[in-house]
C-alpha cells in the first residue's frame, strides 16, 4: 500500500518550486519593480549588451538556496516513495 502522505509531499514541493520559479506570469501582470519575484529580480542584473556577472552569480546562488533547503528537507520522503514504488511489483 502506497502511503498517501508521500503524494501530498510531492504535490507541495512541486507547487512550491513552480510558484517560486515563475517568470512569465509576474512579468505580464505586475507593473512595479517592488512586487517582482526573485526570478524577475535576477533578470534585472542583465543589461541589453552586458551583464554584471559576479553580482548575477552571487544572486543566483542566493536564489537557489530555498530550493536546495526544500529538497534536503523532503529528500527522505522522495527516497521512501521511490523505494515503495520499486516494491510494488512483488
PyMOL Python script that loads the backbone (N, CA, C, O; Angstrom):
from pymol import cmd

cmd.read_pdbstr("""\
ATOM      1  N   UNK A   1       0.840  -1.180   0.000  1.00  0.00           N
ATOM      2  CA  UNK A   1       0.000   0.000   0.000  1.00  0.00           C
ATOM      3  C   UNK A   1       0.886   1.245   0.000  1.00  0.00           C
ATOM      4  O   UNK A   1       1.771   1.384   0.844  1.00  0.00           O
ATOM      5  N   UNK A   2       0.652   2.117  -0.918  1.00  0.00           N
ATOM      6  CA  UNK A   2       1.423   3.349  -1.063  1.00  0.00           C
ATOM      7  C   UNK A   2       0.857   4.412  -0.130  1.00  0.00           C
ATOM      8  O   UNK A   2      -0.322   4.753  -0.235  1.00  0.00           O
ATOM      9  N   UNK A   3       1.673   4.945   0.782  1.00  0.00           N
ATOM     10  CA  UNK A   3       1.152   5.975   1.701  1.00  0.00           C
ATOM     11  C   UNK A   3       0.762   7.242   0.940  1.00  0.00           C
ATOM     12  O   UNK A   3       1.511   7.726   0.092  1.00  0.00           O
ATOM     13  N   UNK A   4      -0.413   7.765   1.255  1.00  0.00           N
ATOM     14  CA  UNK A   4      -0.902   8.947   0.533  1.00  0.00           C
ATOM     15  C   UNK A   4      -0.180  10.217   0.938  1.00  0.00           C
ATOM     16  O   UNK A   4      -0.160  11.185   0.178  1.00  0.00           O
ATOM     17  N   UNK A   5       0.421  10.231   2.139  1.00  0.00           N
ATOM     18  CA  UNK A   5       1.111  11.455   2.532  1.00  0.00           C
ATOM     19  C   UNK A   5       2.318  11.727   1.647  1.00  0.00           C
ATOM     20  O   UNK A   5       2.718  12.883   1.512  1.00  0.00           O
ATOM     21  N   UNK A   6       2.912  10.707   1.042  1.00  0.00           N
ATOM     22  CA  UNK A   6       4.030  10.927   0.119  1.00  0.00           C
ATOM     23  C   UNK A   6       3.578  11.679  -1.123  1.00  0.00           C
ATOM     24  O   UNK A   6       4.314  12.505  -1.664  1.00  0.00           O
ATOM     25  N   UNK A   7       2.366  11.388  -1.569  1.00  0.00           N
ATOM     26  CA  UNK A   7       1.824  12.114  -2.718  1.00  0.00           C
ATOM     27  C   UNK A   7       1.582  13.575  -2.357  1.00  0.00           C
ATOM     28  O   UNK A   7       1.842  14.463  -3.169  1.00  0.00           O
ATOM     29  N   UNK A   8       1.091  13.831  -1.158  1.00  0.00           N
ATOM     30  CA  UNK A   8       0.861  15.210  -0.732  1.00  0.00           C
ATOM     31  C   UNK A   8       2.169  15.983  -0.590  1.00  0.00           C
ATOM     32  O   UNK A   8       2.231  17.168  -0.916  1.00  0.00           O
ATOM     33  N   UNK A   9       3.206  15.318  -0.107  1.00  0.00           N
ATOM     34  CA  UNK A   9       4.519  15.969  -0.004  1.00  0.00           C
ATOM     35  C   UNK A   9       5.042  16.297  -1.397  1.00  0.00           C
ATOM     36  O   UNK A   9       5.582  17.380  -1.621  1.00  0.00           O
ATOM     37  N   UNK A  10       4.882  15.363  -2.335  1.00  0.00           N
ATOM     38  CA  UNK A  10       5.328  15.609  -3.714  1.00  0.00           C
ATOM     39  C   UNK A  10       4.582  16.794  -4.328  1.00  0.00           C
ATOM     40  O   UNK A  10       5.192  17.643  -4.979  1.00  0.00           O
ATOM     41  N   UNK A  11       3.270  16.852  -4.124  1.00  0.00           N
ATOM     42  CA  UNK A  11       2.474  17.960  -4.660  1.00  0.00           C
ATOM     43  C   UNK A  11       2.895  19.276  -4.035  1.00  0.00           C
ATOM     44  O   UNK A  11       2.994  20.289  -4.728  1.00  0.00           O
ATOM     45  N   UNK A  12       3.146  19.276  -2.732  1.00  0.00           N
ATOM     46  CA  UNK A  12       3.560  20.505  -2.042  1.00  0.00           C
ATOM     47  C   UNK A  12       4.906  20.998  -2.565  1.00  0.00           C
ATOM     48  O   UNK A  12       5.074  22.194  -2.804  1.00  0.00           O
ATOM     49  N   UNK A  13       5.857  20.101  -2.745  1.00  0.00           N
ATOM     50  CA  UNK A  13       7.192  20.504  -3.214  1.00  0.00           C
ATOM     51  C   UNK A  13       7.131  21.012  -4.646  1.00  0.00           C
ATOM     52  O   UNK A  13       7.717  22.049  -4.955  1.00  0.00           O
ATOM     53  N   UNK A  14       6.439  20.306  -5.518  1.00  0.00           N
ATOM     54  CA  UNK A  14       6.382  20.755  -6.911  1.00  0.00           C
ATOM     55  C   UNK A  14       5.593  22.057  -7.051  1.00  0.00           C
ATOM     56  O   UNK A  14       5.927  22.887  -7.897  1.00  0.00           O
ATOM     57  N   UNK A  15       4.560  22.247  -6.242  1.00  0.00           N
ATOM     58  CA  UNK A  15       3.823  23.504  -6.282  1.00  0.00           C
ATOM     59  C   UNK A  15       4.699  24.653  -5.801  1.00  0.00           C
ATOM     60  O   UNK A  15       4.692  25.731  -6.395  1.00  0.00           O
ATOM     61  N   UNK A  16       5.454  24.428  -4.725  1.00  0.00           N
ATOM     62  CA  UNK A  16       6.377  25.456  -4.240  1.00  0.00           C
ATOM     63  C   UNK A  16       7.391  25.829  -5.319  1.00  0.00           C
ATOM     64  O   UNK A  16       7.623  27.011  -5.574  1.00  0.00           O
ATOM     65  N   UNK A  17       7.993  24.826  -5.950  1.00  0.00           N
ATOM     66  CA  UNK A  17       9.003  25.105  -6.974  1.00  0.00           C
ATOM     67  C   UNK A  17       8.407  25.806  -8.181  1.00  0.00           C
ATOM     68  O   UNK A  17       9.048  26.669  -8.781  1.00  0.00           O
ATOM     69  N   UNK A  18       7.190  25.443  -8.539  1.00  0.00           N
ATOM     70  CA  UNK A  18       6.550  26.079  -9.684  1.00  0.00           C
ATOM     71  C   UNK A  18       6.297  27.564  -9.412  1.00  0.00           C
ATOM     72  O   UNK A  18       6.568  28.406 -10.269  1.00  0.00           O
ATOM     73  N   UNK A  19       5.793  27.879  -8.254  1.00  0.00           N
ATOM     74  CA  UNK A  19       5.493  29.278  -7.945  1.00  0.00           C
ATOM     75  C   UNK A  19       6.756  30.077  -7.612  1.00  0.00           C
ATOM     76  O   UNK A  19       6.815  31.278  -7.875  1.00  0.00           O
ATOM     77  N   UNK A  20       7.744  29.430  -7.046  1.00  0.00           N
ATOM     78  CA  UNK A  20       8.986  30.120  -6.702  1.00  0.00           C
ATOM     79  C   UNK A  20       9.767  30.502  -7.958  1.00  0.00           C
ATOM     80  O   UNK A  20      10.403  31.555  -7.997  1.00  0.00           O
ATOM     81  N   UNK A  21       9.721  29.656  -8.975  1.00  0.00           N
ATOM     82  CA  UNK A  21      10.483  29.896 -10.203  1.00  0.00           C
ATOM     83  C   UNK A  21       9.666  30.549 -11.306  1.00  0.00           C
ATOM     84  O   UNK A  21      10.149  30.671 -12.432  1.00  0.00           O
ATOM     85  N   UNK A  22       8.452  30.968 -11.015  1.00  0.00           N
ATOM     86  CA  UNK A  22       7.599  31.530 -12.055  1.00  0.00           C
ATOM     87  C   UNK A  22       8.176  32.842 -12.586  1.00  0.00           C
ATOM     88  O   UNK A  22       8.605  33.702 -11.816  1.00  0.00           O
ATOM     89  N   UNK A  23       8.180  32.981 -13.900  1.00  0.00           N
ATOM     90  CA  UNK A  23       8.786  34.152 -14.534  1.00  0.00           C
ATOM     91  C   UNK A  23       7.784  34.907 -15.406  1.00  0.00           C
ATOM     92  O   UNK A  23       7.644  36.123 -15.274  1.00  0.00           O
ATOM     93  N   UNK A  24       7.094  34.207 -16.285  1.00  0.00           N
ATOM     94  CA  UNK A  24       6.241  34.858 -17.280  1.00  0.00           C
ATOM     95  C   UNK A  24       5.012  35.497 -16.639  1.00  0.00           C
ATOM     96  O   UNK A  24       4.670  36.631 -16.975  1.00  0.00           O
ATOM     97  N   UNK A  25       4.342  34.799 -15.729  1.00  0.00           N
ATOM     98  CA  UNK A  25       3.124  35.334 -15.109  1.00  0.00           C
ATOM     99  C   UNK A  25       3.354  36.678 -14.432  1.00  0.00           C
ATOM    100  O   UNK A  25       2.659  37.643 -14.751  1.00  0.00           O
ATOM    101  N   UNK A  26       4.309  36.773 -13.503  1.00  0.00           N
ATOM    102  CA  UNK A  26       4.564  38.072 -12.875  1.00  0.00           C
ATOM    103  C   UNK A  26       5.052  39.134 -13.857  1.00  0.00           C
ATOM    104  O   UNK A  26       4.768  40.319 -13.684  1.00  0.00           O
ATOM    105  N   UNK A  27       5.783  38.713 -14.882  1.00  0.00           N
ATOM    106  CA  UNK A  27       6.253  39.674 -15.876  1.00  0.00           C
ATOM    107  C   UNK A  27       5.086  40.309 -16.613  1.00  0.00           C
ATOM    108  O   UNK A  27       5.133  41.491 -16.953  1.00  0.00           O
ATOM    109  N   UNK A  28       4.041  39.532 -16.860  1.00  0.00           N
ATOM    110  CA  UNK A  28       2.872  40.047 -17.574  1.00  0.00           C
ATOM    111  C   UNK A  28       1.955  40.879 -16.683  1.00  0.00           C
ATOM    112  O   UNK A  28       1.399  41.879 -17.137  1.00  0.00           O
ATOM    113  N   UNK A  29       1.789  40.484 -15.433  1.00  0.00           N
ATOM    114  CA  UNK A  29       0.756  41.074 -14.597  1.00  0.00           C
ATOM    115  C   UNK A  29       1.227  42.174 -13.651  1.00  0.00           C
ATOM    116  O   UNK A  29       0.427  43.029 -13.269  1.00  0.00           O
ATOM    117  N   UNK A  30       2.488  42.178 -13.267  1.00  0.00           N
ATOM    118  CA  UNK A  30       2.969  43.165 -12.299  1.00  0.00           C
ATOM    119  C   UNK A  30       3.545  44.382 -13.001  1.00  0.00           C
ATOM    120  O   UNK A  30       4.236  44.266 -14.013  1.00  0.00           O
ATOM    121  N   UNK A  31       3.250  45.551 -12.449  1.00  0.00           N
ATOM    122  CA  UNK A  31       3.721  46.792 -13.051  1.00  0.00           C
ATOM    123  C   UNK A  31       4.882  47.426 -12.296  1.00  0.00           C
ATOM    124  O   UNK A  31       5.685  48.142 -12.893  1.00  0.00           O
ATOM    125  N   UNK A  32       4.981  47.176 -10.999  1.00  0.00           N
ATOM    126  CA  UNK A  32       6.011  47.829 -10.206  1.00  0.00           C
ATOM    127  C   UNK A  32       7.153  46.864  -9.908  1.00  0.00           C
ATOM    128  O   UNK A  32       6.944  45.669  -9.703  1.00  0.00           O
ATOM    129  N   UNK A  33       8.341  47.405  -9.890  1.00  0.00           N
ATOM    130  CA  UNK A  33       9.541  46.603  -9.647  1.00  0.00           C
ATOM    131  C   UNK A  33       9.549  46.071  -8.215  1.00  0.00           C
ATOM    132  O   UNK A  33      10.118  45.009  -7.962  1.00  0.00           O
ATOM    133  N   UNK A  34       8.936  46.780  -7.282  1.00  0.00           N
ATOM    134  CA  UNK A  34       8.943  46.371  -5.882  1.00  0.00           C
ATOM    135  C   UNK A  34       8.202  45.055  -5.657  1.00  0.00           C
ATOM    136  O   UNK A  34       8.487  44.354  -4.686  1.00  0.00           O
ATOM    137  N   UNK A  35       7.273  44.709  -6.520  1.00  0.00           N
ATOM    138  CA  UNK A  35       6.489  43.497  -6.356  1.00  0.00           C
ATOM    139  C   UNK A  35       7.014  42.321  -7.168  1.00  0.00           C
ATOM    140  O   UNK A  35       6.427  41.240  -7.113  1.00  0.00           O
ATOM    141  N   UNK A  36       8.087  42.491  -7.910  1.00  0.00           N
ATOM    142  CA  UNK A  36       8.634  41.415  -8.728  1.00  0.00           C
ATOM    143  C   UNK A  36       9.162  40.285  -7.838  1.00  0.00           C
ATOM    144  O   UNK A  36       9.740  40.558  -6.786  1.00  0.00           O
ATOM    145  N   UNK A  37       8.975  39.028  -8.237  1.00  0.00           N
ATOM    146  CA  UNK A  37       9.589  37.912  -7.504  1.00  0.00           C
ATOM    147  C   UNK A  37      11.083  37.834  -7.807  1.00  0.00           C
ATOM    148  O   UNK A  37      11.601  38.593  -8.627  1.00  0.00           O
ATOM    149  N   UNK A  38      11.764  36.915  -7.143  1.00  0.00           N
ATOM    150  CA  UNK A  38      13.215  36.823  -7.291  1.00  0.00           C
ATOM    151  C   UNK A  38      13.650  36.449  -8.700  1.00  0.00           C
ATOM    152  O   UNK A  38      14.704  36.893  -9.153  1.00  0.00           O
ATOM    153  N   UNK A  39      12.866  35.647  -9.398  1.00  0.00           N
ATOM    154  CA  UNK A  39      13.244  35.260 -10.760  1.00  0.00           C
ATOM    155  C   UNK A  39      13.328  36.484 -11.672  1.00  0.00           C
ATOM    156  O   UNK A  39      14.225  36.568 -12.510  1.00  0.00           O
ATOM    157  N   UNK A  40      12.412  37.422 -11.518  1.00  0.00           N
ATOM    158  CA  UNK A  40      12.483  38.651 -12.314  1.00  0.00           C
ATOM    159  C   UNK A  40      13.574  39.577 -11.802  1.00  0.00           C
ATOM    160  O   UNK A  40      14.166  40.331 -12.575  1.00  0.00           O
ATOM    161  N   UNK A  41      13.840  39.526 -10.520  1.00  0.00           N
ATOM    162  CA  UNK A  41      14.934  40.332  -9.966  1.00  0.00           C
ATOM    163  C   UNK A  41      16.281  39.917 -10.526  1.00  0.00           C
ATOM    164  O   UNK A  41      17.147  40.760 -10.758  1.00  0.00           O
ATOM    165  N   UNK A  42      16.461  38.621 -10.745  1.00  0.00           N
ATOM    166  CA  UNK A  42      17.705  38.158 -11.355  1.00  0.00           C
ATOM    167  C   UNK A  42      17.866  38.694 -12.766  1.00  0.00           C
ATOM    168  O   UNK A  42      18.976  39.010 -13.192  1.00  0.00           O
ATOM    169  N   UNK A  43      16.785  38.794 -13.473  1.00  0.00           N
ATOM    170  CA  UNK A  43      16.827  39.310 -14.850  1.00  0.00           C
ATOM    171  C   UNK A  43      17.244  40.774 -14.878  1.00  0.00           C
ATOM    172  O   UNK A  43      17.806  41.241 -15.869  1.00  0.00           O
ATOM    173  N   UNK A  44      16.978  41.488 -13.815  1.00  0.00           N
ATOM    174  CA  UNK A  44      17.332  42.910 -13.781  1.00  0.00           C
ATOM    175  C   UNK A  44      18.840  43.137 -13.668  1.00  0.00           C
ATOM    176  O   UNK A  44      19.313  44.248 -13.908  1.00  0.00           O
ATOM    177  N   UNK A  45      19.607  42.090 -13.301  1.00  0.00           N
ATOM    178  CA  UNK A  45      21.057  42.224 -13.259  1.00  0.00           C
ATOM    179  C   UNK A  45      21.676  42.165 -14.651  1.00  0.00           C
ATOM    180  O   UNK A  45      22.864  42.450 -14.806  1.00  0.00           O
ATOM    181  N   UNK A  46      20.897  41.804 -15.660  1.00  0.00           N
ATOM    182  CA  UNK A  46      21.393  41.720 -17.025  1.00  0.00           C
ATOM    183  C   UNK A  46      20.955  42.943 -17.808  1.00  0.00           C
ATOM    184  O   UNK A  46      19.814  43.392 -17.699  1.00  0.00           O
ATOM    185  N   UNK A  47      21.858  43.468 -18.585  1.00  0.00           N
ATOM    186  CA  UNK A  47      21.529  44.576 -19.461  1.00  0.00           C
ATOM    187  C   UNK A  47      21.293  44.079 -20.877  1.00  0.00           C
ATOM    188  O   UNK A  47      21.264  42.873 -21.125  1.00  0.00           O
ATOM    189  N   UNK A  48      21.126  45.006 -21.795  1.00  0.00           N
ATOM    190  CA  UNK A  48      20.906  44.623 -23.182  1.00  0.00           C
ATOM    191  C   UNK A  48      22.177  44.053 -23.814  1.00  0.00           C
ATOM    192  O   UNK A  48      22.129  43.046 -24.520  1.00  0.00           O
ATOM    193  N   UNK A  49      23.301  44.697 -23.559  1.00  0.00           N
ATOM    194  CA  UNK A  49      24.547  44.287 -24.203  1.00  0.00           C
ATOM    195  C   UNK A  49      25.591  43.766 -23.226  1.00  0.00           C
ATOM    196  O   UNK A  49      26.655  43.306 -23.639  1.00  0.00           O
ATOM    197  N   UNK A  50      25.297  43.835 -21.958  1.00  0.00           N
ATOM    198  CA  UNK A  50      26.301  43.427 -20.985  1.00  0.00           C
ATOM    199  C   UNK A  50      25.626  43.033 -19.692  1.00  0.00           C
ATOM    200  O   UNK A  50      24.502  43.452 -19.415  1.00  0.00           O
ATOM    201  N   UNK A  51      26.310  42.227 -18.898  1.00  0.00           N
ATOM    202  CA  UNK A  51      25.770  41.773 -17.619  1.00  0.00           C
ATOM    203  C   UNK A  51      26.840  41.906 -16.546  1.00  0.00           C
ATOM    204  O   UNK A  51      28.035  41.788 -16.817  1.00  0.00           O
ATOM    205  N   UNK A  52      26.390  42.151 -15.336  1.00  0.00           N
ATOM    206  CA  UNK A  52      27.291  42.193 -14.189  1.00  0.00           C
ATOM    207  C   UNK A  52      27.389  40.766 -13.640  1.00  0.00           C
ATOM    208  O   UNK A  52      26.655  40.392 -12.725  1.00  0.00           O
ATOM    209  N   UNK A  53      28.303  39.975 -14.211  1.00  0.00           N
ATOM    210  CA  UNK A  53      28.348  38.547 -13.930  1.00  0.00           C
ATOM    211  C   UNK A  53      28.634  38.196 -12.477  1.00  0.00           C
ATOM    212  O   UNK A  53      27.965  37.309 -11.947  1.00  0.00           O
ATOM    213  N   UNK A  54      29.578  38.829 -11.802  1.00  0.00           N
ATOM    214  CA  UNK A  54      29.797  38.443 -10.394  1.00  0.00           C
ATOM    215  C   UNK A  54      28.559  38.670  -9.519  1.00  0.00           C
ATOM    216  O   UNK A  54      28.228  37.835  -8.677  1.00  0.00           O
ATOM    217  N   UNK A  55      27.893  39.779  -9.717  1.00  0.00           N
ATOM    218  CA  UNK A  55      26.682  40.048  -8.936  1.00  0.00           C
ATOM    219  C   UNK A  55      25.560  39.099  -9.327  1.00  0.00           C
ATOM    220  O   UNK A  55      24.806  38.646  -8.466  1.00  0.00           O
ATOM    221  N   UNK A  56      25.439  38.795 -10.611  1.00  0.00           N
ATOM    222  CA  UNK A  56      24.408  37.877 -11.083  1.00  0.00           C
ATOM    223  C   UNK A  56      24.628  36.468 -10.524  1.00  0.00           C
ATOM    224  O   UNK A  56      23.667  35.808 -10.126  1.00  0.00           O
ATOM    225  N   UNK A  57      25.861  36.007 -10.490  1.00  0.00           N
ATOM    226  CA  UNK A  57      26.144  34.673  -9.960  1.00  0.00           C
ATOM    227  C   UNK A  57      25.932  34.616  -8.452  1.00  0.00           C
ATOM    228  O   UNK A  57      25.460  33.601  -7.940  1.00  0.00           O
ATOM    229  N   UNK A  58      26.271  35.685  -7.726  1.00  0.00           N
ATOM    230  CA  UNK A  58      26.018  35.725  -6.285  1.00  0.00           C
ATOM    231  C   UNK A  58      24.519  35.715  -6.000  1.00  0.00           C
ATOM    232  O   UNK A  58      24.062  35.022  -5.091  1.00  0.00           O
ATOM    233  N   UNK A  59      23.761  36.476  -6.770  1.00  0.00           N
ATOM    234  CA  UNK A  59      22.306  36.494  -6.598  1.00  0.00           C
ATOM    235  C   UNK A  59      21.696  35.150  -6.973  1.00  0.00           C
ATOM    236  O   UNK A  59      20.734  34.715  -6.340  1.00  0.00           O
ATOM    237  N   UNK A  60      22.230  34.492  -7.978  1.00  0.00           N
ATOM    238  CA  UNK A  60      21.732  33.165  -8.365  1.00  0.00           C
ATOM    239  C   UNK A  60      21.996  32.140  -7.274  1.00  0.00           C
ATOM    240  O   UNK A  60      21.162  31.270  -7.026  1.00  0.00           O
ATOM    241  N   UNK A  61      23.147  32.234  -6.621  1.00  0.00           N
ATOM    242  CA  UNK A  61      23.460  31.317  -5.520  1.00  0.00           C
ATOM    243  C   UNK A  61      22.489  31.523  -4.355  1.00  0.00           C
ATOM    244  O   UNK A  61      22.075  30.557  -3.714  1.00  0.00           O
ATOM    245  N   UNK A  62      22.131  32.758  -4.085  1.00  0.00           N
ATOM    246  CA  UNK A  62      21.158  33.041  -3.029  1.00  0.00           C
ATOM    247  C   UNK A  62      19.771  32.581  -3.455  1.00  0.00           C
ATOM    248  O   UNK A  62      19.009  32.072  -2.633  1.00  0.00           O
ATOM    249  N   UNK A  63      19.439  32.752  -4.718  1.00  0.00           N
ATOM    250  CA  UNK A  63      18.128  32.371  -5.242  1.00  0.00           C
ATOM    251  C   UNK A  63      17.900  30.859  -5.178  1.00  0.00           C
ATOM    252  O   UNK A  63      16.773  30.421  -4.947  1.00  0.00           O
ATOM    253  N   UNK A  64      18.936  30.065  -5.374  1.00  0.00           N
ATOM    254  CA  UNK A  64      18.796  28.612  -5.387  1.00  0.00           C
ATOM    255  C   UNK A  64      18.739  28.036  -3.974  1.00  0.00           C
ATOM    256  O   UNK A  64      18.382  26.870  -3.806  1.00  0.00           O
ATOM    257  N   UNK A  65      19.080  28.815  -2.969  1.00  0.00           N
ATOM    258  CA  UNK A  65      19.113  28.343  -1.581  1.00  0.00           C
ATOM    259  C   UNK A  65      17.815  27.720  -1.078  1.00  0.00           C
ATOM    260  O   UNK A  65      17.849  26.594  -0.583  1.00  0.00           O
ATOM    261  N   UNK A  66      16.667  28.402  -1.182  1.00  0.00           N
ATOM    262  CA  UNK A  66      15.419  27.784  -0.702  1.00  0.00           C
ATOM    263  C   UNK A  66      15.060  26.490  -1.430  1.00  0.00           C
ATOM    264  O   UNK A  66      14.482  25.587  -0.826  1.00  0.00           O
ATOM    265  N   UNK A  67      15.391  26.388  -2.704  1.00  0.00           N
ATOM    266  CA  UNK A  67      15.122  25.160  -3.450  1.00  0.00           C
ATOM    267  C   UNK A  67      15.944  24.002  -2.884  1.00  0.00           C
ATOM    268  O   UNK A  67      15.432  22.893  -2.731  1.00  0.00           O
ATOM    269  N   UNK A  68      17.187  24.253  -2.582  1.00  0.00           N
ATOM    270  CA  UNK A  68      18.038  23.210  -2.007  1.00  0.00           C
ATOM    271  C   UNK A  68      17.555  22.827  -0.619  1.00  0.00           C
ATOM    272  O   UNK A  68      17.554  21.646  -0.269  1.00  0.00           O
ATOM    273  N   UNK A  69      17.145  23.805   0.175  1.00  0.00           N
ATOM    274  CA  UNK A  69      16.641  23.510   1.517  1.00  0.00           C
ATOM    275  C   UNK A  69      15.374  22.667   1.452  1.00  0.00           C
ATOM    276  O   UNK A  69      15.234  21.713   2.217  1.00  0.00           O
ATOM    277  N   UNK A  70      14.446  22.999   0.553  1.00  0.00           N
ATOM    278  CA  UNK A  70      13.220  22.202   0.404  1.00  0.00           C
ATOM    279  C   UNK A  70      13.565  20.787  -0.021  1.00  0.00           C
ATOM    280  O   UNK A  70      12.967  19.835   0.481  1.00  0.00           O
ATOM    281  N   UNK A  71      14.507  20.624  -0.927  1.00  0.00           N
ATOM    282  CA  UNK A  71      14.897  19.277  -1.351  1.00  0.00           C
ATOM    283  C   UNK A  71      15.515  18.500  -0.197  1.00  0.00           C
ATOM    284  O   UNK A  71      15.182  17.331  -0.001  1.00  0.00           O
ATOM    285  N   UNK A  72      16.406  19.120   0.571  1.00  0.00           N
ATOM    286  CA  UNK A  72      17.044  18.409   1.672  1.00  0.00           C
ATOM    287  C   UNK A  72      16.044  18.006   2.750  1.00  0.00           C
ATOM    288  O   UNK A  72      16.182  16.945   3.359  1.00  0.00           O
ATOM    289  N   UNK A  73      15.046  18.840   2.988  1.00  0.00           N
ATOM    290  CA  UNK A  73      14.027  18.502   3.984  1.00  0.00           C
ATOM    291  C   UNK A  73      13.151  17.355   3.482  1.00  0.00           C
ATOM    292  O   UNK A  73      12.795  16.471   4.261  1.00  0.00           O
ATOM    293  N   UNK A  74      12.801  17.354   2.205  1.00  0.00           N
ATOM    294  CA  UNK A  74      11.882  16.357   1.656  1.00  0.00           C
ATOM    295  C   UNK A  74      12.600  15.151   1.054  1.00  0.00           C
ATOM    296  O   UNK A  74      11.937  14.248   0.542  1.00  0.00           O
ATOM    297  N   UNK A  75      13.910  15.107   1.097  1.00  0.00           N
ATOM    298  CA  UNK A  75      14.665  14.036   0.459  1.00  0.00           C
ATOM    299  C   UNK A  75      14.312  12.670   1.036  1.00  0.00           C
ATOM    300  O   UNK A  75      14.219  11.695   0.290  1.00  0.00           O
ATOM    301  N   UNK A  76      14.120  12.580   2.317  1.00  0.00           N
ATOM    302  CA  UNK A  76      13.775  11.317   2.962  1.00  0.00           C
ATOM    303  C   UNK A  76      12.471  10.757   2.393  1.00  0.00           C
ATOM    304  O   UNK A  76      12.348   9.552   2.173  1.00  0.00           O
ATOM    305  N   UNK A  77      11.499  11.641   2.157  1.00  0.00           N
ATOM    306  CA  UNK A  77      10.214  11.207   1.629  1.00  0.00           C
ATOM    307  C   UNK A  77      10.324  10.811   0.151  1.00  0.00           C
ATOM    308  O   UNK A  77       9.640   9.889  -0.294  1.00  0.00           O
ATOM    309  N   UNK A  78      11.174  11.498  -0.603  1.00  0.00           N
ATOM    310  CA  UNK A  78      11.382  11.128  -2.005  1.00  0.00           C
ATOM    311  C   UNK A  78      11.971   9.726  -2.103  1.00  0.00           C
ATOM    312  O   UNK A  78      11.504   8.905  -2.891  1.00  0.00           O
ATOM    313  N   UNK A  79      12.990   9.458  -1.306  1.00  0.00           N
ATOM    314  CA  UNK A  79      13.652   8.160  -1.339  1.00  0.00           C
ATOM    315  C   UNK A  79      12.693   7.065  -0.898  1.00  0.00           C
ATOM    316  O   UNK A  79      12.690   5.977  -1.473  1.00  0.00           O
ATOM    317  N   UNK A  80      11.891   7.337   0.103  1.00  0.00           N
ATOM    318  CA  UNK A  80      10.915   6.340   0.561  1.00  0.00           C
ATOM    319  C   UNK A  80       9.875   6.063  -0.524  1.00  0.00           C
ATOM    320  O   UNK A  80       9.477   4.914  -0.717  1.00  0.00           O
ATOM    321  N   UNK A  81       9.432   7.101  -1.232  1.00  0.00           N
ATOM    322  CA  UNK A  81       8.476   6.905  -2.307  1.00  0.00           C
ATOM    323  C   UNK A  81       9.052   6.079  -3.437  1.00  0.00           C
ATOM    324  O   UNK A  81       8.359   5.228  -3.994  1.00  0.00           O
ATOM    325  N   UNK A  82      10.300   6.313  -3.785  1.00  0.00           N
ATOM    326  CA  UNK A  82      10.956   5.522  -4.825  1.00  0.00           C
ATOM    327  C   UNK A  82      11.117   4.080  -4.365  1.00  0.00           C
ATOM    328  O   UNK A  82      10.916   3.148  -5.143  1.00  0.00           O
ATOM    329  N   UNK A  83      11.475   3.902  -3.112  1.00  0.00           N
ATOM    330  CA  UNK A  83      11.650   2.563  -2.562  1.00  0.00           C
ATOM    331  C   UNK A  83      10.327   1.796  -2.565  1.00  0.00           C
ATOM    332  O   UNK A  83      10.299   0.623  -2.938  1.00  0.00           O
ATOM    333  N   UNK A  84       9.239   2.438  -2.155  1.00  0.00           N
ATOM    334  CA  UNK A  84       7.949   1.768  -2.121  1.00  0.00           C
ATOM    335  C   UNK A  84       7.410   1.486  -3.527  1.00  0.00           C
ATOM    336  O   UNK A  84       6.717   0.490  -3.735  1.00  0.00           O
ATOM    337  N   UNK A  85       7.721   2.347  -4.480  1.00  0.00           N
ATOM    338  CA  UNK A  85       7.290   2.114  -5.853  1.00  0.00           C
ATOM    339  C   UNK A  85       8.007   0.906  -6.437  1.00  0.00           C
ATOM    340  O   UNK A  85       7.416   0.139  -7.198  1.00  0.00           O
ATOM    341  N   UNK A  86       9.266   0.733  -6.087  1.00  0.00           N
ATOM    342  CA  UNK A  86      10.019  -0.415  -6.569  1.00  0.00           C
ATOM    343  C   UNK A  86       9.538  -1.731  -5.989  1.00  0.00           C
ATOM    344  O   UNK A  86       9.707  -2.778  -6.614  1.00  0.00           O
ATOM    345  N   UNK A  87       8.945  -1.698  -4.812  1.00  0.00           N
ATOM    346  CA  UNK A  87       8.455  -2.911  -4.183  1.00  0.00           C
ATOM    347  C   UNK A  87       7.052  -3.280  -4.621  1.00  0.00           C
ATOM    348  O   UNK A  87       6.550  -4.330  -4.220  1.00  0.00           O
ATOM    349  N   UNK A  88       6.393  -2.452  -5.433  1.00  0.00           N
ATOM    350  CA  UNK A  88       5.008  -2.700  -5.811  1.00  0.00           C
ATOM    351  C   UNK A  88       4.855  -3.900  -6.738  1.00  0.00           C
ATOM    352  O   UNK A  88       3.770  -4.477  -6.812  1.00  0.00           O
ATOM    353  N   UNK A  89       5.903  -4.287  -7.439  1.00  0.00           N
ATOM    354  CA  UNK A  89       5.816  -5.377  -8.378  1.00  0.00           C
ATOM    355  C   UNK A  89       5.887  -6.747  -7.741  1.00  0.00           C
ATOM    356  O   UNK A  89       5.667  -7.741  -8.433  1.00  0.00           O
ATOM    357  N   UNK A  90       6.180  -6.850  -6.473  1.00  0.00           N
ATOM    358  CA  UNK A  90       6.326  -8.148  -5.793  1.00  0.00           C
ATOM    359  C   UNK A  90       5.017  -8.759  -5.455  1.00  0.00           C
ATOM    360  O   UNK A  90       4.973  -9.847  -4.883  1.00  0.00           O
TER     361      UNK A  90
END
""", "prot")
cmd.dss("prot")
cmd.show_as("cartoon", "prot")
cmd.util.cbc("prot")
cmd.orient("prot")
